[in-house]
Amino acid sequence: MRSVLALVVSMVLVTVLAQACSADNPGAGSGQSGGAGSAGGAVRDAKPAGNPDQTAFRLGAHNWASSISNNPYAATPTPYLGFTILGLGIISASPRPGANPYYPEMAESWKLDKHAVTFKLRDPAKWQDGKPFTSKDVVTSLLIAGLNYNSVWAGITSVETPDEHTVTVKLQDWVVPENALEKLLKVSMVSDAQFGQFVPSDGFDSQLRSYWKLYNILKPTAQSIDKAANSAAGKKIAAASGKLVKFSPKTLIGSGPYTIKSANVSGVLYEKWSGFWDAKKISAPYFQIYPMSTATEFGAVLGGSIDQQTDSAFNNQQADRLNKSGVAHYGVIPTPVQQMSLILNFSHYPFNLLEVRQAIAHVIDRKDLSKRDMGGGTLVQSPPVEYPDGINYQHAKDYITKKQFAKLNPYEHDEKKAASLLTKAGFTKKNGKWFTPKGEQFKFTLAEPAGQSQYEQDGLIIAGYLKKFGIDVEVQNVESGTWGVKAQGGDFDATQDFMDWGQARTPMADFAAGFGQATSPSWNYPISHSGKGPCKCGIGIGPEADVPGIGTVNIAAELNREVQQEPPETWAKYTWAWAQWVNRELPIIGLYDNAFHTIYGTSRYTKFPPQSEKWMWTVLTGGNEQIIWMQEGYLQLK
């Protein structure tokens, strides 16, 4: 069975390869007709040695949209643009060891002052059209990010360029420099020659500052946000932003180690560019990206048809087969991001009743779920949540003490306690089924994104617990492309998602990701909500709440203020405050902490980084992890 499966997958990949990498059909089906200002051909030296069919590093990825664009700001950008568009530095979920948690890339170093961040750019770095990478490009990149409503501009007073390789970003006195640095490192560096055309005339930086001043980032209201949007600055940003996102260049001028040779619905081929400042360390002559499903990814890794996949979690039996094969490997790295949670919509009765949420938390056996999610066995890829508190344990434990954790309700698996809670709330049980105080049978639909096995498996397992208890649950698989908007738009009774995805050092950003978004659609009342009536959102608790240790606050606005303004010495205080609130009110029910999966094969490439180097396996933004591997001396073609 194993050899037959590998053969089938290999045949599929040969077909995909022929479509994706044909020089006669670049960009077919991708909508890449070339936009205004399309760049000319990239500067290339001698072509990489070998045929990509034989030498490319092959990555499996989930299917992408039929229309893709070589523009990092497009609605559906070309997959893995981090091979050609790099940031000033690379950020990982697990911090890089040493004094600098980030990996320097287009900036060789940076310095934090009390109210400024200064970057020293790499002097030998250049763009793929042969022009040098300079401070002007950084300024343009920051302005383009501003066009995309990047809130980093709320804290910028000026951007200075004393020379071609130095950029100083000066900050408002309330800005925490460490937080500003992370936001700046996340900005994609784009070429002034290609993207400068979208920056409005001189003085646009002052327009951005004007917009964010009206927005009032520390204490925004529906009125202040509306005032900013309808100002002259807001209208100018909106007009320019619309043009930016529609831009689809035939050739993207990057600064990274690879150029895009072809890209379409069938696959993407990246070719090594020898003009990269660190090209001598880039060992893979090509990278090929294939759209695949979870099922085909497993067979392809096992059979050696692809070298790595980063999208799917396999079960115990699959992991065992990979690790026993001798040529494939499966590992798990717990990280301080992503806690899978069950999300109950408060506007869908009876989830607005606290006893109902508490009862469901007691019915779900989180330890059993985390094992069964992996198909049973000894491998637990997702450590179960011990204390539902709204934040990943790897992050929370840095700010919450053991004594504080012990004060939280663990919501242990206890069906008797769940039944007592429902009875207290006026529910009755007849013939094994629970009925609400209104006399209606308690049943609901749990919506999951289709095609994502982890979600689908969770849904079936959770439905099983609740049905056994007497609550009928139907699992509905929703087209994954529309599921996110529908979920945050409040269309579902219940769903689940990774709720602490703030992607910032401050733990309050994780809470803000679930409860403090700026505008709709959002999981909870956004800052832009008028304060009148319910929100059309996925949760709907608030908009104000009595938070232990903080007091009665507007949830979204307060979290936003904390993320923007609070220095590291206060993070423990606020993390504990919001953890208590989530644990008490259960606006979401934490299920398990996700982990990064290291799934790769060594039949073609070897010398992968050890899993102990967590930061190399958990790259979030700024570039792709494989680039770091090669720059650090890993990854070799056999």
Secondary structure, 3 states (H helix, E strand, C coil): CHHHHHHHHHHHHHHHHHHHCCCCCCCCCCCCCCCCCCCCCCCCCCCCCCCHHHHCEEEEEECCCCCCECCCCCCCECCCHHHCCCCCEEEECCCCCCCCCCEECCEEEEEEECCEEEEEECCCCECCCCCECCHHHHHHHHHHHHHCCCHHHHCEEEEEEEECCEEEEEECCCCCHHHHHHHHHCCCCCCHHHHHHHCCCCCHHHHHHHHHHHHCCCCCCHHHHHHHHCCHHHHHHHHHHHHHHHCCCCCCCCCCCEEEEEEECCEEEEEECCCCCCHHHCCCCEEEEEEECHHHHHHHHHHCCCCEECCCCCCHHHHHHHHHCCCEEEEEEEEEEEEEEEEECCCCCCCCCHHHHHHHHHHCCHHHHHHHCCCCCCCCCCCECCCCCCCCHHHHCCCCCHHHHHCCCCCCCCHHHHHHHHHHCCCEEECCEEECCCCCECEEEEEEECCCHHHHHHHHHHHHHHHHHCCEEEEEEECHHHHHHHHHCCCCCEEEEECCCCCCCCCHHHHHHHHCCCCCCCCCCCCCCCCCCCCCCCCCCCCEEEECCCEEEEHHHHHHHHHHHCCHHHHHHHHHHHHHHHHHHCCEEEEEEEEEEEEEECCCEECCCCCCCHHHHCEEECCCHHHHHHHCCCCEEC
